[in-house]
Amino acid sequence: QEHAVTSKIWAQLSQSFIDKMAMLLHRRFKQVPEIYPKQICFIGENIDEELEYLKVFNLPIQEVELNNNKFHPESCTIYVLDDFEDNPLLDNLKSVPHTWVLGTTAVEEMCMDAELEIRSQPTFCTSMYGLCFYINCPGKISLMKEIVCLIKWMGGMFVKEPNGLTTHMVTDSTLAKGYEYCFTFRVPIMTPDWIKYCWRNRYVPGFKALHHQVLESNIANDVRFGDIPPHIPFVVSSDWLYSCLEQKQRAYEEFFTCLCVNSLDEIELEEGDETISSSVCEESDKSNSLNDITSTSIGSSSNVADYKRQDMKRKFAFEELCQTEQNYIQCLKSLLEIKFRASKASKCPILDPAEENLIFSNIGDLIELHEAIYTELQKLKDDWKNEAQIGNIFIKMDKYLKKHYVTYTNGFKARKEYLKQCVTNNARFRELLESMCMTKERREDLYIRPIQRLCSVDLLLQEIRKNTRDDNPDKKSLNEALQVIRNVLKLMDNDRARYKNYEYLFCIHDFIENCPVDLVNSNRDFIVEFSAQEIVNKKHTLGADVEFFLFSDVLEITKPRSTTFGLWTDDGSVKRNKSKPFKHIAMLSLSIVLHVVRFQDSTDANGLFGFLVRDVNNEKKTKFYCFKYTDEENMDEVILKIAKLLCSQRDSSKTPEDFILYSPSKGRVSIDPIYSQKENT
């Protein structure tokens, strides 16, 4: 097709600009196009001013004479139009392969940032860039088509159904489908006039639809409240109006419904009401009895309204559970999509099978489990009854929840670390993630989601239980379901703590030279690390520095080397080092420790403590090892921890204080050096 054009001016692109364009296209379209734009073509009547902006790119500009005012679109070209409305060139340019269409405002805004960003859809301006809309104007198809067009031209996106990506809803009726969803999840609800207002400002560079002056005007949220059809009658209390005004949107009528006099027939009065019976029997008091009945009935109607409101809250909480379950499944599928694309790469797989199994193991099992849960939830939603047994769904899945979530938790940290290594070392894998718009924050959010999901389910089930009547059969099953979820969470926490503790044991073993192999034990927990100096005689002469590692059943005593450092980083993770900073001295079993000693009888004994232990070679004899604590402020806390462990190891019927000796007689104390008299090798 050929169209008459007022003027046409070409700007030739340099090779460096083409390279920059390739990078922008790669970032925008998530793939590397085969052909990049080589030139820019300005079409329109008022384009002289826009040409000045190209100077920032240092592009040579050349005016081309038109052949008989006929225009032939060319590929590999960026076309700039001075208007999109009623422009016959727009549809024609969209059909030409390898062409991109921009508005004069978009070019001006992008040139102001010295960066020209190319988009797949025609873009006149960027006032709605980054926004995602759900549009529903009941009975107004032409208006919706117009709004969709304007949103695209201003850089926005739209979805067919509201979801987690939706930033705004556009409607002119509070009864539109999706209104309740957006109201529940606090999605801003705007009017079509707001879209049209933004489009009228399309020639203003830097204009943003979310500017506070625009949102504070009545244009943005002038939604009508009086559009309730007559066949849907609502009789509400005055609180409904105040709630609407406070929230600036329509509140749920069901929460504020009052029962009228006609609905009193549905209320069954108790047969044994003596007040009502006596007043009905007296003909002379008919008017009074009618007032009594009406008053009693209205009081009962208030209770019925409360029940109805509670039932509606239960339903809304259940619908939120269904929606979040669906969103969670989509998150898991996004993770599995990475695996699918990596294994289906064109020439050879991006990841080998071992890497795939480590990074994506157990994801498929979680998807299968939650799709089964969502199917059951959807059945209840499609045929909703207030007595629906929601809790039974999770009770039936108890075994699978424990199996799959504990498995995922056990390998979570290793999976996360290995994924980080693959992103750093595997360029093809890194490029794949970039093409899927998988930023570091997005990846971390997806991988932590299974750890967080059951906590969300627990909160939602609590909300459902809170709004479930006591006589509802689902009340009991919800209590059992909550117990199921909490048991799984407890197992996850225990396994995570056990895994972290096991890692500590291995790292401590690696930090100590000549450390006994049996220090690493699955039934052993690391408690605390602390420093001290050895006391070698009764005169409190200081000996070597020692480092203690207290475990649940043993005490590992080591000698720090001249240059050493802490085992743990600020975030609590283990810090690995090539050299071993500690040397093994002794490992005391807490079963042979009789007492922990705390000196308090003189100023020269401040900070002194020790261990009275049974001699392993002669059970009738004891040995006393004495030390000076480096940090006196925390000494009592550490001694109490040791005493508690002695209590649990030796005699749980006693208290921890029974295993602490205070200020023993100096004449009776004989100090046995544990390191200083040994050969220092």
C-alpha positions in Angstrom: 0.0 0.0 0.0 1.1 3.6 -0.7 0.1 6.6 1.2 0.5 10.4 0.7 3.1 11.8 3.1 3.7 15.5 3.9 7.4 15.1 4.5 10.0 12.4 5.1 13.5 12.8 6.6 15.9 10.0 7.2 18.6 9.9 9.9 21.3 7.3 9.2 22.5 5.3 12.2 26.2 4.7 12.9 27.6 1.3 13.6 28.2 2.2 17.3 24.5 3.2 17.6 23.5 0.0 15.9 25.5 -2.0 18.5 23.7 0.0 21.3 20.4 -0.7 19.6 21.2 -4.4 19.7 21.8 -4.3 23.4 18.5 -2.5 24.0 16.6 -4.9 21.8 18.1 -7.8 23.6 17.0 -6.3 26.9 13.5 -5.4 25.7 12.5 -8.4 23.7 14.3 -11.0 25.8 16.0 -12.4 22.6 18.5 -11.3 20.1 16.7 -10.2 16.8 18.2 -11.1 13.5 18.0 -7.6 12.1 18.5 -4.3 13.9 17.2 -0.8 12.8 19.6 1.0 10.5 17.8 4.3 10.1 15.1 6.5 11.6 12.3 8.0 9.5 10.3 11.0 10.8 6.9 11.4 9.1 4.5 14.3 9.8 4.0 18.0 9.5 5.6 19.3 12.8 8.9 17.4 13.0 11.5 20.1 12.8 11.8 20.5 16.5 12.1 16.7 17.0 15.0 16.5 14.6 17.1 18.7 17.0 16.9 16.0 19.6 18.9 13.6 17.4 22.0 15.8 17.9 22.5 14.1 21.2 23.2 10.9 19.3 25.5 12.6 16.7 23.6 11.1 13.8 23.9 12.3 10.2 20.5 13.5 8.9 19.6 13.5 5.3 16.4 14.8 3.6 15.0 12.5 0.9 12.8 13.8 -1.9 9.4 12.1 -2.2 8.6 10.3 -5.4 5.2 11.7 -6.4 4.2 12.0 -2.7 4.1 8.3 -2.5 5.5 6.4 0.6 7.0 2.9 0.5 7.8 1.5 4.0 11.2 -0.1 4.4 12.3 -2.7 6.8 15.0 -2.2 9.5 13.6 1.3 10.1 12.3 3.2 13.1 9.3 5.3 12.1 8.4 8.4 14.1 4.8 9.7 13.7 3.5 13.0 15.0 0.2 11.4 15.9 -1.4 7.9 16.2 -5.1 8.8 16.1 -6.8 8.5 12.7 -3.4 7.9 11.1 -3.7 5.5 8.1 0.1 4.9 8.2 0.0 3.2 11.6 -1.6 -0.1 10.7 0.4 -0.2 7.5 3.7 0.2 9.3 2.8 -2.4 11.9 2.4 -5.0 9.2 5.9 -4.4 7.8 8.5 -6.8 9.2 11.5 -5.4 11.2 10.0 -2.0 11.7 9.3 -0.1 14.9 6.9 2.8 15.4 7.3 5.6 18.0 5.6 8.9 18.7 7.4 12.2 18.8 7.0 12.5 22.5 8.6 9.0 23.1 11.6 10.0 21.0 11.9 13.3 22.9 11.7 11.5 26.3 14.2 8.9 25.3 16.6 11.4 23.8 16.4 13.4 27.0 17.8 10.3 28.8 20.3 9.9 26.0 19.0 6.3 25.5 16.6 5.2 22.8 14.6 2.2 24.0 12.8 0.3 21.2 9.5 -1.4 21.9 7.6 -4.1 20.0 4.2 -2.2 20.2 3.8 1.3 18.8 4.6 3.7 21.6 3.7 7.4 21.4 4.8 8.3 25.0 5.9 6.6 28.2 3.4 8.0 30.7 2.1 4.5 31.6 5.3 2.5 31.2 5.5 -0.3 33.9 1.8 -0.3 34.6 -0.4 -3.4 34.1 -4.2 -2.9 33.8 -7.3 -5.1 34.1 -10.1 -3.4 32.1 -13.8 -4.2 32.5 -16.6 -1.7 31.5 -19.8 -3.8 31.4 -21.7 -3.5 28.1 -19.2 -1.0 26.6 -17.1 -3.0 24.1 -16.1 0.0 22.0 -14.9 1.9 25.1 -12.8 -1.0 26.2 -11.2 -1.3 22.8 -10.4 2.4 22.8 -8.9 2.1 26.3 -6.7 -0.9 25.4 -5.4 1.0 22.4 -4.5 4.1 24.4 -2.8 2.1 27.2 -0.6 0.3 24.6 0.3 3.6 22.9 1.3 5.1 26.3 3.6 2.1 27.1 1.3 0.2 29.4 0.1 -3.5 29.4 -3.2 -5.2 30.2 -4.3 -8.6 31.3 -7.6 -10.5 30.7 -8.0 -11.5 34.3 -6.8 -9.8 37.5 -3.8 -11.4 39.0 -0.7 -10.6 41.0 0.8 -8.6 38.2 -2.2 -6.2 38.0 -1.3 -2.7 39.2 -4.6 -1.0 38.3 -8.2 -1.8 37.4 -10.1 0.5 34.9 -13.9 0.4 35.1 -16.9 2.8 35.2 -19.1 0.5 37.4 -18.7 -0.9 40.9 -20.5 -4.0 39.8 -18.0 -5.0 37.1 -16.4 -8.4 37.3 -13.1 -8.3 39.1 -14.1 -5.3 41.3 -14.3 -7.5 44.4 -10.9 -9.1 43.7 -9.2 -5.7 43.2 -11.0 -4.4 46.3 -9.9 -7.3 48.4 -6.2 -7.1 47.3 -6.1 -3.3 47.4 -5.6 -2.9 43.7 -6.3 0.8 42.8 -9.5 1.2 40.8 -9.6 4.0 38.2 -12.0 5.3 35.6 -11.7 5.5 31.8 -11.6 9.3 32.1 -8.2 8.9 33.8 -6.9 7.1 30.7 -8.3 9.7 28.4 -6.9 12.5 30.5 -3.4 11.0 30.3 -3.8 10.6 26.5 -4.7 14.2 26.2 -1.4 15.0 27.8 0.6 12.8 25.4 2.5 15.7 24.0 3.9 16.7 27.4 7.4 15.2 27.8 7.9 13.6 31.2 4.2 13.4 32.0 3.4 10.4 34.3 0.0 8.9 34.9 0.8 8.2 38.5 1.8 11.8 39.3 0.2 12.8 42.6 -1.6 15.8 41.1 -3.4 13.5 38.6 -4.3 10.9 41.2 -5.7 13.5 43.6 -8.1 14.9 41.0 -11.6 13.5 40.7 -10.8 12.2 37.2 -8.9 9.2 38.6 -11.5 7.6 40.8 -15.0 9.0 40.0 -16.7 5.6 40.1 -20.5 5.7 40.4 -22.2 4.2 43.4 -25.8 4.4 42.2 -25.7 1.8 39.4 -27.2 -1.1 41.3 -29.8 -2.8 39.1 -33.3 -3.1 40.7 -33.3 -6.9 40.7 -30.4 -6.8 43.2 -31.9 -5.0 46.2 -29.6 -4.2 49.2 -30.9 -2.7 52.4 -27.8 -1.6 54.3 -27.0 0.3 57.4 -25.5 3.8 57.4 -22.1 2.4 58.2 -21.9 1.2 54.6 -21.9 4.7 53.3 -19.2 5.8 55.7 -17.1 2.8 54.9 -17.4 3.6 51.1 -16.4 7.2 51.7 -13.5 6.2 54.0 -12.1 3.6 51.5 -13.0 5.7 48.4 -14.6 2.6 46.8 -17.6 0.5 47.1 -17.6 -1.7 50.2 -19.2 -5.1 50.4 -23.0 -4.7 51.0 -23.1 -8.1 52.5 -21.2 -6.8 55.5 -23.7 -4.1 56.2 -27.0 -5.8 55.2 -30.1 -5.3 57.5 -33.1 -7.5 57.4 -36.3 -5.7 56.6 -39.8 -6.5 58.1 -40.6 -8.8 55.2 -37.7 -11.1 56.0 -38.9 -11.6 59.5 -41.0 -14.6 58.3 -37.8 -16.5 57.9 -37.0 -16.2 61.5 -38.3 -19.0 63.7 -39.3 -17.8 67.1 -38.9 -20.1 70.0 -42.2 -21.9 70.9 -41.7 -21.6 74.6 -41.5 -17.8 74.8 -43.8 -17.0 77.7 -43.8 -13.3 77.1 -44.9 -13.6 73.5 -47.5 -16.3 74.3 -49.1 -14.3 77.1 -49.3 -11.1 75.1 -50.9 -12.8 72.1 -53.6 -14.5 74.3 -54.9 -11.1 75.5 -57.0 -9.5 72.8 -57.0 -6.1 74.5 -53.2 -5.9 74.2 -52.9 -6.8 70.5 -51.0 -3.6 69.7 -48.6 -4.1 72.5 -48.0 -7.7 71.6 -47.3 -6.7 68.0 -44.7 -4.3 69.3 -43.2 -7.0 71.5 -43.0 -9.4 68.6 -41.5 -6.9 66.2 -38.9 -5.8 68.8 -37.9 -9.4 69.6 -37.8 -10.2 65.9 -35.6 -7.3 65.0 -33.2 -8.3 67.7 -33.1 -11.8 66.3 -32.6 -10.3 62.8 -29.5 -8.5 64.0 -28.0 -11.8 65.0 -28.9 -13.3 61.6 -27.2 -10.4 59.9 -24.1 -11.0 62.0 -24.1 -14.7 61.0 -24.5 -13.7 57.4 -21.6 -11.3 57.6 -19.5 -13.9 59.2 -20.3 -16.4 56.5 -19.4 -13.9 53.8 -16.0 -13.2 55.5 -15.4 -17.0 55.6 -16.2 -17.2 51.9 -13.8 -14.3 51.0 -11.0 -15.8 53.0 -11.5 -19.1 51.2 -11.4 -17.4 47.8 -8.2 -15.7 48.8 -6.8 -19.2 49.7 -7.8 -20.4 46.2 -6.2 -17.4 44.5 -2.9 -17.6 46.4 -2.8 -21.3 45.7 -3.1 -20.7 42.0 -0.4 -18.0 42.1 1.9 -20.3 44.0 1.5 -23.0 41.4 2.5 -20.5 38.7 5.6 -19.6 40.7 6.6 -23.2 40.9 6.0 -23.6 37.1 8.2 -20.6 36.4 11.0 -22.5 38.2 10.3 -25.6 36.2 10.2 -23.5 33.0 13.9 -22.7 33.5 14.7 -26.4 33.6 12.6 -27.1 30.5 14.3 -24.4 28.5 17.8 -25.4 29.7 17.3 -29.0 28.7 15.7 -28.1 25.3 18.5 -25.8 24.2 19.1 -25.9 20.4 22.5 -27.6 20.1 23.3 -29.1 23.5 21.7 -28.8 27.0 22.8 -25.8 29.0 22.9 -27.8 32.2 24.0 -31.4 32.6 21.6 -33.9 34.3 23.4 -33.7 37.6 23.1 -30.0 37.8 19.4 -30.1 36.8 18.7 -32.6 39.5 20.4 -30.6 42.2 18.9 -27.2 41.3 15.4 -28.3 40.3 14.9 -31.5 42.4 11.5 -31.8 44.1 9.9 -28.9 42.2 7.8 -31.2 40.1 6.6 -33.1 43.2 5.5 -29.8 44.8 3.6 -28.8 41.6 1.8 -32.1 41.5 0.9 -31.9 45.2 -0.5 -28.3 45.0 -2.3 -28.9 41.8 -4.2 -31.7 43.6 -4.9 -29.3 46.5 -6.1 -26.6 44.1 -8.4 -29.0 42.2 -10.1 -29.9 45.5 -10.4 -26.2 46.5 -11.8 -25.3 43.1 -14.5 -28.0 43.4 -15.6 -26.5 46.7 -15.5 -23.0 45.1 -17.6 -24.0 42.1 -20.3 -25.5 44.3 -19.9 -23.4 47.4 -21.7 -24.2 50.5 -21.0 -22.7 53.9 -20.6 -26.2 55.4 -17.8 -27.0 52.9 -15.1 -29.2 54.4 -12.0 -27.1 53.7 -9.9 -28.6 56.4 -10.3 -32.2 55.1 -8.3 -31.3 51.9 -5.1 -30.6 53.9 -5.7 -33.4 56.3 -5.7 -35.9 53.3 -2.5 -34.4 52.1 -0.7 -34.7 55.4 1.7 -37.4 54.3 2.7 -35.7 51.1 3.1 -32.3 52.7 5.6 -33.8 55.2 7.5 -35.8 52.5 7.9 -33.1 49.8 8.4 -30.0 52.0 11.0 -31.6 54.3 12.8 -32.8 51.2 12.8 -29.3 49.8 14.0 -27.8 53.0 16.9 -30.2 53.4 18.5 -29.3 50.1 17.4 -25.6 50.0 20.7 -24.0 50.9 22.8 -26.3 48.7 20.4 -25.7 45.8 20.6 -22.0 46.3 24.4 -21.9 46.4 24.8 -24.1 43.4 22.3 -22.0 41.4 24.5 -19.0 42.2 27.6 -20.8 41.0 25.9 -21.8 37.7 24.8 -18.2 37.1 28.3 -17.0 37.7 30.2 -19.7 35.7 27.8 -20.7 33.0 27.4 -17.9 30.4 24.7 -19.7 28.5 22.6 -20.3 31.6 23.0 -16.7 32.6 21.8 -15.6 29.2 18.8 -17.9 29.4 17.8 -16.4 32.8 18.1 -12.9 31.3 15.9 -13.9 28.4 13.3 -15.0 30.9 13.6 -11.8 32.8 14.9 -13.7 35.8 16.7 -11.2 37.9 18.6 -12.1 41.0 15.7 -10.8 43.2 13.2 -12.7 41.1 15.1 -16.0 41.4 15.5 -15.6 45.1 11.8 -14.8 45.5 10.8 -17.9 43.6 13.2 -20.2 45.5 12.1 -19.0 48.9 8.4 -19.2 48.1 8.0 -22.9 49.0 9.6 -22.1 52.4 7.1 -19.3 52.9 4.0 -21.0 51.4 2.9 -23.1 54.4 3.2 -20.1 56.7 0.7 -18.3 54.4 -1.6 -21.3 54.4 -1.5 -21.3 58.2 -2.6 -17.7 58.3 -5.4 -18.1 55.8 -6.7 -21.2 57.6 -6.7 -19.2 60.8 -8.8 -16.5 59.1 -11.2 -19.1 57.8 -11.5 -20.7 61.2 -12.1 -17.4 62.9 -15.1 -16.7 60.6 -16.5 -20.3 60.9 -19.4 -20.8 63.2 -19.0 -23.2 66.1 -21.8 -25.4 64.8 -20.2 -25.7 61.4 -18.7 -29.2 60.9 -15.7 -27.6 59.2 -14.6 -26.1 62.5 -13.2 -29.4 63.8 -11.5 -30.2 60.5 -9.9 -26.7 60.3 -8.4 -27.3 63.7 -6.9 -30.6 62.6 -5.7 -29.0 59.3 -3.9 -26.2 61.2 -2.2 -28.9 63.3 -1.1 -30.7 60.2 0.4 -27.5 58.7 2.1 -26.6 61.9 3.6 -30.1 62.3 5.0 -29.8 58.8 6.5 -26.4 59.6 8.0 -27.8 62.8 9.6 -30.6 60.9 10.9 -28.1 58.4 12.4 -26.0 61.1 13.9 -29.0 62.9 15.5 -30.4 59.7 16.8 -26.9 58.8 18.3 -26.5 62.2 19.7 -30.1 62.1 21.3 -29.4 58.7 22.8 -26.2 59.9 24.1 -27.8 63.1 25.6 -30.7 61.0 27.4 -28.1 58.8 28.8 -26.4 62.0 30.2 -29.8 63.2 32.0 -30.4 59.9 33.4 -26.9 59.8 34.6 -27.0 63.4 36.2 -30.3 62.7 38.0 -28.8 59.7 39.2 -25.8 61.7 40.9 -28.0 64.4 44.2 -29.7 63.7 44.3 -33.4 64.8 40.7 -33.2 65.8 39.2 -36.5 66.8 37.0 -38.0 64.0 34.2 -38.9 66.3 33.6 -35.2 67.0 31.2 -35.2 64.1 28.1 -37.0 65.3 24.5 -36.7 64.1 23.2 -36.7 67.7 25.5 -33.9 68.8 24.6 -30.2 68.9 26.9 -27.3 68.9 26.1 -24.9 71.8 28.7 -22.1 72.1 32.3 -21.1 71.6 34.3 -19.1 74.2 37.9 -18.2 75.0 39.9 -18.4 78.2 43.5 -18.6 79.6 44.8 -21.7 81.4 45.7 -21.4 85.1 48.8 -23.5 85.8 49.2 -23.4 89.6 47.7 -22.2 92.9 49.2 -18.8 92.5 46.9 -18.2 89.5 49.8 -18.0 87.1 48.4 -17.6 83.6 49.4 -20.2 81.0 48.4 -20.7 77.3 45.3 -19.3 75.6 42.7 -21.9 75.0 39.5 -22.0 72.9 36.5 -24.0 74.0 33.8 -25.5 71.8 30.9 -26.6 73.9 28.6 -29.3 72.5 25.6 -31.1 73.9 27.6 -34.0 75.3 31.4 -33.1 75.0 33.7 -30.1 75.6 36.4 -29.7 72.9 39.4 -27.8 74.2 41.8 -26.3 71.6 44.9 -24.1 71.4 44.5 -21.0 69.1 47.3 -20.4 66.7 49.1 -17.1 66.7 46.9 -15.7 63.9 43.3 -16.8 64.2 39.8 -15.4 63.6 36.2 -16.2 64.4 34.3 -19.0 62.9 31.1 -17.2 62.1 30.3 -14.2 59.9 27.9 -11.4 60.9 24.9 -13.1 59.2 25.5 -16.4 61.2 27.0 -18.3 58.3 30.2 -20.4 58.5 33.4 -18.8 57.4 35.7 -21.3 55.8 39.5 -20.9 55.8 42.3 -22.8 54.1 44.6 -22.9 57.2 43.5 -24.5 60.5 43.4 -21.9 63.2 43.1 -24.3 66.2 45.1 -27.2 67.5 43.4 -30.0 69.5 44.3 -30.4 73.2 41.6 -32.6 74.7 37.9 -33.6 74.3 36.2 -34.0 77.7 33.0 -36.0 77.8 30.4 -34.2 80.0 29.7 -37.6 81.6 33.0 -37.4 83.5 32.6 -33.7 84.5 31.4 -33.7 88.2 31.1 -30.0 88.7 31.8 -26.6 87.1 33.6 -24.4 89.6 33.1 -20.6 90.0 35.6 -18.6 92.1 34.1 -15.7 94.0 36.1 -15.4 97.3 38.7 -12.8 96.4 39.5 -10.0 93.9 42.5 -11.9 92.5 40.1 -14.8 91.6 37.7 -12.7 89.5 37.0 -14.4 86.2 38.3 -17.8 87.3 36.4 -20.9 86.7 37.2 -24.6 86.3 36.1 -28.2 85.8 36.2 -30.9 88.4 36.4 -34.2 86.5 36.7 -37.8 87.2 40.2 -39.3 86.4 39.6 -41.8 83.6 42.5 -43.9 84.7 41.5 -44.0 88.4 37.8 -43.4 89.1 38.5 -42.8 92.8 40.6 -39.7 91.9 39.6 -36.4 90.5 41.3 -33.7 88.5 40.7 -30.0 88.5 41.4 -27.8 85.4 41.3 -24.1 86.0 40.9 -21.2 83.6 40.5 -17.4 83.5 37.5 -16.3 81.4 38.4 -13.6 78.8 34.9 -12.0 78.8 33.8 -11.8 82.5 30.4 -10.3 81.6 29.3 -13.4 79.8 31.0 -15.9 82.1 27.9 -16.6 84.4 25.8 -17.3 81.3 28.3 -19.8 79.9 28.7 -21.5 83.3 24.9 -21.9 83.6 24.7 -23.4 80.1 27.4 -26.0 81.1 25.5 -26.7 84.3 22.3 -27.3 82.4 24.1 -29.8 80.1 25.6 -31.6 83.1 22.1 -31.8 84.7 20.6 -33.4 81.5 23.6 -35.7 81.0 24.1 -37.0 84.6 21.0 -36.5 86.8 17.9 -34.7 85.5 16.3 -34.9 88.9 18.7 -32.2 90.1 18.8 -28.5 89.3 21.6 -26.9 87.3 22.7 -25.0 90.4 23.5 -28.4 92.1 26.4 -28.8 89.6 28.0 -25.4 90.3 30.5 -25.1 93.1 31.2 -21.6 94.4 34.6 -20.6 96.0 36.1 -23.9 96.9 38.7 -23.9 99.7 42.1 -23.0 98.2 43.9 -25.5 100.4 41.9 -28.3 99.0 42.3 -27.3 95.4 45.1 -28.9 93.3 45.3 -27.5 89.8 46.1 -29.9 87.0 47.4 -28.1 83.9 45.8 -29.4 80.8 48.3 -28.0 78.2 51.1 -25.9 79.6 53.2 -28.8 80.9 52.8 -30.8 77.7 55.2 -30.7 75.0 54.3 -27.9 72.6 54.5 -29.4 69.1 
